[in-house]
Amino acid sequence: MPSADFDSTIYEGGFANPVGASQTVFRALMDAMARPGSVQDLPVVTAPPTPLSASASALIVMLADADTPVWLDPALTRSSAVRDWIVFHTGAPVTSQPSDAAFALVAAPQSLSALNGFSLGTHEFPDRSTTVILQVASLSDGAPLVLQGPGIKHQASLAPDPMPPHFEAQWQANRAAFPRGIDLILAGPDCVAALPRSTRLVREGA
């Protein structure tokens, strides 16, 4: 029989006000996607099991449903409570295959070595790609990324930490696949930023 702690961990901690919380998270994410490199406030509206963060969990609860398989990185897969919490609060199936995922949750970006392992969509249906949510400790303490592209006037700068190894090369390859490619959401502490696949990385000062 499940313990009280088990029940509390899995079944509690979702949106207390589902409509209001969903609207708040949706607005923050849409602003982040529309203005790549900008940092949008994301209030704490969830209390997930560790190591899933409040920001990442709010995003997946708002985005995922029964028709969108979710992939969890090894840091999250080790916690059955995280898996069960996501399934309970979203109804989404959890897949072990990155290429089958509509959304991917990554708690240890520094260990994510292959962005191209996710679905890049097809030329006919580029929207059938994976949206990858990276949990980051900071959006200002890492190596600076200088960005250009739609939604950016001249240039924008972002410095997330941690990030996948060889991220610049991986993102250049992702950008080269356009209109195919993944979209990246950066879930920081109480904030969110985004790198849509149309965003380009440029050398600082270029």
Sequence and secondary structure as in RCSB ss.txt:
>XXXX:A:sequence
MPSADFDSTIYEGGFANPVGASQTVFRALMDAMARPGSVQDLPVVTAPPTPLSASASALIVMLADADTPVWLDPA
LTRSSAVRDWIVFHTGAPVTSQPSDAAFALVAAPQSLSALNGFSLGTHEFPDRSTTVILQVASLSDGAPLVLQGP
GIKHQASLAPDPMPPHFEAQWQANRAAFPRGIDLILAGPDCVAALPRSTRLVREGA
>XXXX:A:secstr
   HHHHHHHHSSS SSHHHHHHHHHHHHHHHHHSTT  EE        TTS HHHHHHHHHH  TTS EEE HH
HHT HHHHHHHHHHH   EES GGG SEEEES GGG   GGGS B  SS TTSB EEEEE SBSSSS  EEEEST
T SS EEE  BS  TTHHHHHHHHHHTTTS  EEEEEETTEEEEE TT EEE TT 
